[in-house]
Amino acid sequence: MAILQDKVGLTNEDLRKIRSMRPGRPVDLQLTTATTTKRVRTEFVGMDGTRCMIFRYPDEGKWGSLGDGIFKDKSMIARYILEDDTGEIIAFKVKIKLVTTKPSHLIFTSFPLIIQRHDLRAEPRAKTRIATSLIDELSDSAICDSVVLDISVNGCRMSIEKAASGTKPKLRQFVKMYFATAKDKNMFLTGTIMNSNSDEVSLYYGVKFETPADQVKMLLQDIMLATG
């Protein structure tokens, strides 16, 4: 991804994506010094409106000394994965306004002037809010209810409330997904839980479908007609 150019150009959609960044999630910082460019991983802490953004100072025990790349008025590039929402990576340039060591080691920066976006997925996904019941494929036992946030013929992303009753899926678990809106109650999708992450309220899971693509398309048409 190319280095960002300094110009004002945030759209409402850009702002929505920036405001979708969740505290506690990983963020990649690209730092430059007189001799090198370094990329390090740290944590997004939050933002104060459009006045500033806050990042946790990267662990120098892991990344080495960073003082020559992180100081007031120094620019850096941040990259953040909006996987929960859109499957995109956003990148933006900011200028360091303040580095604190107490009570926490934090980096305060300017608010972005422009962002770049890159889709992580090979195929487009439709955003949805479709309720589904998860069943373990091997034991045929109920797992829990979930909501599909986006879906394509190859897979989907779903959310489950942390406080919801029932068990939770496990990585690499083979599951069946029954949709309440499907006309044929015997039609379901099968897939494998490939990844997971969470925020304060919900757990998020990525599912890779094992059902053939033509059958997925038929069910999607059925569901979209019922929910459209």
Secondary structure, DSSP 8 states (H G I E B T S, - for coil): -----------HHHHHHHHT--TT-EEEEEEE-SS-EEEEEEEEEEEETTTEEEEE---HHHH---TTTSSTT-EEEEEEE-TTTTSEEEEEEEEEEEEE-SSS-EEEE---S-EEEEE--SS--EEEEEEEEEEETTT--EEEEEEEEEE-SSEEEEEEETT-SS----TT-EEEEEETT-SSTT-EEEEEEEEEEE-SSEEEEEEEE-S-HHHHHHHHHHHHHHH-
